C-alpha cells in the first residue's frame, strides 16, 4: 500500500482524489489536513492571498466520519471526501454568513442553504467560507477582511465578486468552490485566476439560503473548479428542485443525469475548426487604417505573457510619435496580466481605442465586448468601435478619436498651466488674498462644524 503522505494536492482533481481513496494512498482526514496546512502557510502568511473568511472547525471530524463510512460501505456520494469552499453569501450551518461585512460578522444561520445541504449529502466537506465583494457586489474587498490577492500575481486583483472562491481553487486551498453571480461575478474571477467557472441557467440551482439577486431571476450559485470535468461533477450535485425557490420549477425535466455528457475534448475549437485569430482580417484592418492616413501606431501582436504585455504597452507609452493606440479585440487575449500594463499606458494620457469587427467569424464581437467590459471594470477611458475592416464609418471614428486624444493632451496642458497661475495669484500672493482664500475654502469646517476640534461640542460629548 502506498504511503498516505505521498499524495500531492497541487492541481489535483476529483478523479485523482477518488482514485487515491480507492487505492488506499489517501484518507479523507489526511487530504483535509494537507489543505488546511496550505491555507495556514499561504492565506494569511507568506503571499497573504487572503481568500478565506472562516475555516470550518469541524472539518477534520467530518473527514473522520467519511473515512469510517468509506471503510464500511464505500463512498457516500459523487463528491465523497471532496473539499469545497463556499462564497460567504450562502448559508452554511456552523459558520457565520458575513457577506464580507463587519455588519454581519456575528450572524450564524440555523440551517444550511439548499445547495450546501445538497453537496454535503453528496459527500463533500465544506472547508470554509470565501471572501467576496462586500455585500455580494464589486471587486473582492470588504470591511471585514480587507482585499484578496491574485495567486498568480499578488499585486493584481482577483476580480469579483466571487474572488475568494476563485483564488481558493487557484491557490490549491480546496479542490473545487462555489461562487455566486448576478452579472459576471463567477466568470470574471474564474478567468482572472485561470480556472473554470460557470453561471448556470436560471432554474437549475436554488437561491434558497443565499443573499443576493432575490427575487430577480438572474442570480445563481455556480461551480468553480480547476477543470471542466470537475465543474460538471460539482454542478451535478448542486442542481435540483427547491420548493422554497419557485424558479427551480423551470429546471424540472431539463436536468441531465450528468453534465459530463456534454463535455467534448475539442470544445475549444470554433465550429469550423479554424484558428481563433484570423490574421488576414487583421492585415486588412491595418491596411485600411494606413490607407486612411491615420498617423498612429497599431499594436496587434498576440500577448502571451505578463512581460510581453508590459513591454508592448511601455513602448507605445514612451513613443513620442504615438497619439493613441488601437487594440484589435481578435488579437489581444484579455487576461489578468494585461490589466496593469494597460492601466499604466492609459495613465500617460494617450488615447486608447478598442476596435472589434466581425471579420469572417462570429466570435470576434464577443471578444470585443469582453475586453470593453474589462477596460470599464478597471476604470480605463477608451473608445469602443464596432465595424468591418473596410468600414469607412468605423475608420472615420478611429481617426477622429486619435485626433481628439491629441487635442485632449493640449487642453490638459493648458488647464494645468491656468491652475498653476490661479494657485500662485490667489493662494500665495498677495498675503491678503491668501487669507481670504483660506477663509473661503476652510472656514465652515474649522469654525462652524461642531464635530471638529475648536468648535462647540455636542452636549454630553467628550471633553478631552
C-alpha positions in Angstrom: 0.0 0.0 0.0 1.3 3.4 -0.9 2.1 5.9 1.8 -0.7 8.3 2.5 1.9 11.1 2.7 2.9 10.8 -1.0 -0.3 12.3 -2.4 0.2 15.8 -3.9 -2.8 18.2 -3.6 -1.4 20.7 -6.1 -3.6 20.8 -9.2 -5.4 17.6 -8.1 -8.8 16.7 -9.4 -11.9 14.9 -8.1 -11.0 11.8 -10.1 -7.4 11.9 -8.7 -8.6 12.1 -5.1 -11.2 9.3 -5.6 -8.5 7.1 -7.2 -6.2 7.7 -4.2 -9.0 6.8 -1.8 -9.7 3.6 -3.7 -6.1 2.6 -3.7 -5.5 3.3 -0.1 -3.0 6.0 -0.9 -5.0 8.7 0.8 -7.6 9.2 3.6 -10.1 12.0 3.8 -8.6 13.2 7.0 -5.1 13.4 5.5 -6.4 15.3 2.5 -8.2 17.8 4.6 -5.1 18.2 6.8 -3.0 19.0 3.7 -5.4 21.6 2.5 -5.5 23.2 6.0 -1.7 23.3 6.1 -1.6 25.1 2.7 -4.2 27.6 4.0 -2.2 28.2 7.1 1.0 28.8 5.1 -0.3 31.0 2.3 -3.7 32.6 3.1 -2.8 34.9 6.0 1.0 34.4 5.8 3.6 34.4 3.1 1.9 35.8 0.0 -1.2 36.6 2.1 -3.7 35.6 -0.5 -6.5 36.4 2.0 -9.1 34.3 0.2 -10.9 32.9 3.3 -13.1 34.5 6.0 -13.9 31.4 8.0 -12.5 27.9 8.3 -14.8 25.0 9.3 -13.7 24.0 12.8 -15.4 20.6 12.3 -13.7 19.8 9.0 -11.5 17.0 10.5 -14.3 15.4 12.4 -16.4 15.3 9.2 -13.4 13.7 7.4 -13.2 11.0 10.1 -16.9 10.3 9.7 -16.5 10.0 5.9 -13.4 7.7 6.3 -15.4 5.4 8.6 -18.3 5.4 6.1 -16.0 4.6 3.2 -14.4 1.7 5.1 -17.8 0.3 6.0 -19.6 0.6 2.7 -17.7 2.7 0.1 -18.3 6.3 -1.0 -21.4 8.1 0.3 -21.8 10.0 -3.0 -20.1 11.5 -6.1 -18.3 14.2 -4.0 -17.1 11.8 -1.3 -14.4 13.5 0.7 -14.0 16.4 -1.7 -13.2 19.7 0.0 -15.4 22.6 -1.2 -15.1 26.3 -0.3 -18.3 28.3 -0.5 -18.6 32.1 -1.2 -19.7 33.8 2.1 -23.0 34.7 0.5 -24.7 31.4 1.1 -25.7 29.9 4.5 -23.6 27.0 5.8 -24.7 25.9 9.3 -21.9 26.2 11.9 -20.2 29.1 10.2 -21.2 32.8 10.0 -22.7 34.3 6.8 -20.9 37.6 6.8 -21.1 38.9 3.2 -17.6 40.2 3.9 -19.0 42.9 6.1 -18.5 43.9 9.7 -22.2 44.4 9.9 -22.8 40.6 9.7 -19.7 39.2 11.3 -21.7 37.5 14.1 -24.7 36.3 12.1 -24.9 32.5 12.3 -27.6 30.7 10.3 -29.6 27.9 11.9 -29.5 25.7 8.8 -27.7 25.1 5.5 -28.6 26.7 2.3 -30.3 24.4 -0.2 -27.1 23.9 -2.2 -24.8 23.5 0.9 -27.1 20.7 2.1 -27.1 19.0 -1.3 -23.3 19.0 -1.6 -22.9 17.7 1.9 -25.3 14.8 1.1 -23.1 14.1 -2.0 -20.2 13.6 0.4 -18.4 16.9 0.2 -16.7 18.6 3.1 -17.3 22.4 3.2 -13.9 23.5 4.2 -14.6 27.2 4.7 -16.3 30.4 3.6 -14.6 32.6 0.9 -14.1 36.3 0.6 -16.3 38.4 -1.8 -17.2 41.9 -2.8 -18.7 43.4 0.3 -22.5 42.6 0.4 -22.1 40.5 -2.7 -21.0 43.1 -5.3 -18.0 44.6 -6.9 -14.3 43.6 -6.6 -13.2 41.4 -3.7 -12.7 43.9 -1.0 -14.6 44.0 2.3 -14.7 45.9 5.6 -14.4 42.5 7.5 -11.3 41.1 5.7 -9.6 43.7 3.5 -8.6 42.7 0.0 -8.0 39.4 -1.7 -4.8 38.9 -3.9 -4.4 37.1 -7.1 -2.3 33.9 -6.6 -0.6 34.4 -10.0 0.4 38.0 -9.2 -0.3 39.3 -5.7 -0.2 42.9 -7.0 -3.3 42.2 -9.2 -6.9 41.8 -8.4 -8.8 38.5 -8.3 -11.8 40.2 -9.8 -15.2 39.9 -8.2 -17.4 39.4 -6.6 -16.6 35.7 -6.2 -12.9 36.4 -6.0 -12.2 34.4 -2.8 -13.8 31.3 -4.3 -11.7 31.7 -7.5 -8.4 32.4 -5.6 -9.1 29.4 -3.3 -9.2 27.0 -6.2 -6.3 28.7 -8.0 -4.1 28.6 -4.8 -5.0 25.0 -4.1 -6.8 25.7 -0.9 -9.6 23.4 -2.0 -10.4 21.1 -4.9 -13.5 23.0 -6.0 -15.5 26.0 -4.9 -18.9 27.6 -5.2 -19.4 31.2 -6.2 -22.5 33.4 -6.9 -23.2 35.5 -9.8 -25.8 38.1 -10.9 -23.9 39.6 -13.8 -20.2 38.4 -14.1 -19.3 37.5 -10.5 -18.3 33.9 -11.3 -17.0 34.2 -14.9 -14.8 37.2 -14.4 -12.8 35.9 -11.3 -12.6 32.5 -12.9 -10.9 34.0 -15.9 -8.6 36.2 -14.0 -7.5 33.3 -11.7 -7.1 30.8 -14.6 -9.7 28.4 -13.5 -13.1 27.2 -14.9 -16.3 28.6 -13.7 -19.9 29.0 -14.9 -23.2 30.7 -14.1 -25.9 28.1 -14.5 -29.1 28.9 -16.4 -31.9 30.3 -14.3 -33.9 27.5 -12.6 -31.2 24.9 -12.4 -29.7 25.9 -9.0 -31.7 27.1 -6.0 -31.1 30.5 -4.3 -32.6 29.2 -1.0 -30.4 30.5 1.8 -28.4 32.8 -0.5 -28.3 36.6 -0.1 -28.4 38.4 -3.4 -30.5 38.9 -6.5 -33.7 37.7 -4.9 -36.4 37.8 -6.2 -35.0 38.6 -9.6 -34.2 35.6 -11.9 -30.6 36.4 -12.8 -28.8 35.5 -9.6 -27.4 32.0 -9.1 -24.8 30.0 -7.3 -22.4 28.3 -9.6 -19.5 25.8 -9.7 -15.8 26.8 -9.9 -13.0 24.3 -10.5 -9.7 23.6 -12.0 -11.1 21.6 -14.8 -14.4 21.5 -16.7 -14.8 17.8 -15.7 -14.8 18.8 -12.0 -17.0 21.7 -12.9 -19.7 19.4 -14.3 -19.3 16.9 -11.3 -19.9 19.7 -8.8 -22.8 21.1 -10.8 -24.4 17.7 -10.8 -24.6 17.8 -7.0 -25.9 21.4 -6.9 -28.9 21.3 -9.2 -32.4 20.3 -8.1 -35.9 21.5 -7.3 -36.4 23.6 -4.2 -39.9 24.3 -3.1 -38.6 27.5 -1.3 -37.3 28.9 -4.6 -40.1 28.8 -7.3 -37.7 29.5 -10.1 -36.3 26.0 -9.8 -39.6 24.7 -11.3 -38.1 25.7 -14.6 -35.4 23.1 -14.2 -37.7 20.2 -13.7 -37.3 17.8 -16.6 -34.4 19.7 -18.0 -31.6 18.3 -15.9 -29.4 15.5 -17.4 -28.2 12.5 -15.5 -24.8 14.2 -15.6 -23.5 17.4 -17.2 -20.3 15.5 -18.1 -22.2 14.0 -21.0 -21.8 17.4 -22.7 -18.0 17.5 -22.4 -16.1 17.4 -25.6 -12.3 17.3 -25.9 -12.3 19.6 -29.0 -14.8 22.0 -27.5 -12.4 25.0 -27.5 -12.2 24.9 -31.3 -14.6 27.1 -33.3 -17.4 25.3 -35.2 -15.4 25.5 -38.5 -12.3 24.1 -36.8 -10.3 27.2 -37.7 -7.8 29.1 -35.5 -9.3 31.8 -33.3 -7.1 34.5 -34.8 -7.8 35.4 -38.5 -4.5 37.1 -39.5 -6.0 38.0 -42.9 -8.7 40.1 -41.3 -6.2 41.8 -39.0 -4.0 42.6 -42.0 -6.9 44.1 -43.9 -7.8 46.2 -40.9 -4.3 47.5 -40.6 -4.0 48.4 -44.3 -7.4 50.2 -44.3 -6.2 52.4 -41.4 -2.9 53.2 -43.1 -4.8 54.0 -46.4 -7.0 56.4 -44.4 -3.8 58.3 -43.4 -4.0 57.5 -39.8 -0.9 58.8 -38.0 -0.7 56.5 -35.1 0.8 53.1 -34.2 -1.3 49.9 -34.1 0.0 47.1 -31.9 -1.6 43.8 -32.7 0.8 41.0 -31.6 -0.7 38.2 -29.5 0.2 38.8 -25.9 1.2 35.6 -24.2 3.0 36.7 -21.0 2.9 39.5 -18.5 6.3 40.6 -19.5 5.3 40.9 -23.2 2.2 43.0 -22.2 4.3 45.4 -20.1 6.9 45.7 -22.8 4.4 46.3 -25.6 2.4 49.0 -23.8 5.5 50.6 -22.5 6.9 51.1 -26.0 3.6 52.7 -27.0 3.5 54.9 -23.9 7.1 56.2 -24.4 6.9 56.7 -28.2 6.6 60.5 -28.8 5.2 59.8 -32.2 2.2 58.0 -30.9 -1.0 59.8 -30.0 -3.2 56.8 -29.5 -3.0 53.0 -29.7 -5.5 50.6 -31.2 -6.3 47.2 -29.7 -7.8 44.7 -32.1 -10.1 42.6 -30.0 -9.4 39.5 -32.0 -5.7 39.5 -31.4 -5.4 40.6 -27.8 -6.1 38.0 -25.1 -8.0 39.7 -22.2 -6.4 38.3 -19.1 -5.3 39.4 -15.7 -1.7 40.1 -16.7 -2.8 42.8 -19.2 -4.6 44.9 -16.6 -1.6 46.6 -15.1 0.1 47.2 -18.4 -3.0 48.8 -20.0 -3.7 50.9 -16.9 -0.1 52.1 -16.9 -0.3 53.1 -20.5 -3.7 54.9 -20.0 -2.2 56.9 -17.1 0.1 58.6 -19.7 -2.9 60.5 -21.1 -2.7 59.0 -24.5 -5.7 57.7 -26.3 -6.8 54.1 -26.3 -9.1 52.6 -28.9 -10.7 49.2 -28.9 -11.8 48.1 -32.3 -13.8 44.9 -32.8 -15.3 43.7 -36.1 -17.0 40.5 -37.4 -14.3 39.5 -39.9 -15.0 36.0 -41.2 -16.0 34.5 -37.8 -18.8 35.4 -35.4 -16.8 35.2 -32.2 -14.8 38.4 -32.7 -17.5 40.8 -31.5 -17.9 38.8 -28.3 -14.2 39.1 -27.6 -14.5 42.9 -28.1 -17.4 43.2 -25.7 -15.5 41.2 -23.1 -12.4 43.5 -23.4 -14.7 46.6 -23.4 -16.2 45.4 -20.1 -12.8 44.6 -18.7 -11.5 48.1 -19.5 -14.6 49.7 -17.9 -14.0 47.5 -14.8 -10.5 48.8 -14.2 -11.5 52.4 -15.0 -9.5 52.9 -18.2 -11.0 55.5 -20.5 -11.2 54.3 -24.1 -13.2 54.5 -27.3 -15.1 51.3 -28.4 -15.8 51.0 -32.1 -17.5 48.2 -33.9 -17.2 47.9 -37.7 -15.9 45.8 -40.6 -12.2 46.0 -41.7 -13.1 48.3 -44.6 -16.0 50.2 -43.0 -15.4 53.9 -43.7 -17.5 55.0 -40.8 -15.5 52.9 -38.3 -12.2 54.2 -39.8 -13.5 57.7 -39.5 -14.4 57.2 -35.9 -10.9 55.9 -35.1 -9.2 58.7 -37.0 -11.3 61.4 -35.2 -10.6 59.7 -31.9 -6.9 59.8 -32.4 -7.1 63.5 -33.3 -9.3 64.1 -30.2 -6.8 62.3 -28.0 -4.0 64.6 -29.2 -6.2 67.6 -28.7 -7.0 66.4 -25.2 -3.3 66.4 -24.3 -3.0 70.0 -25.4 -6.2 71.0 -23.4 -4.9 69.3 -20.3 -1.5 71.1 -20.6 -3.3 74.5 -20.9 -5.6 73.7 -18.0 -2.6 72.7 -15.8 -0.9 76.0 -16.6 -4.0 78.0 -15.8 -4.5 76.1 -12.5 -0.8 76.8 -11.5 -1.3 80.5 -12.3 -4.5 80.7 -10.2 -2.8 79.0 -7.2 0.1 81.4 -7.4 -2.0 84.6 -7.7 -4.8 83.5 -5.3 -3.3 81.3 -2.6 0.3 82.6 -2.5 0.3 86.3 -3.4 -0.7 88.7 -2.1 -0.9 87.9 1.7 -4.5 89.3 2.0 -5.8 87.3 -0.9 -4.2 84.2 0.6 -6.1 84.7 3.9 -9.3 85.4 2.1 -9.0 82.2 0.1 -8.2 80.2 3.2 -11.3 81.5 5.0 -13.5 80.9 1.9 -12.3 77.3 1.5 -11.9 76.1 5.1 -13.8 78.4 7.3 -17.0 76.4 7.6 -15.1 73.3 8.5 -12.8 74.8 11.2 -15.2 77.3 12.7 -18.8 76.2 12.1 -18.6 72.4 12.3 -19.3 71.3 16.0 -17.6 68.0 15.4 -14.2 69.4 14.7 -11.6 70.4 17.3 -12.0 74.1 18.3 -15.7 74.3 17.8 -18.6 73.8 20.1 -19.1 70.1 21.1 -22.4 68.3 21.2 -24.0 68.1 24.6 -22.6 65.2 26.6 -19.7 64.7 24.3 -16.1 64.0 25.3 -14.1 66.9 26.8 -10.7 65.5 26.1 
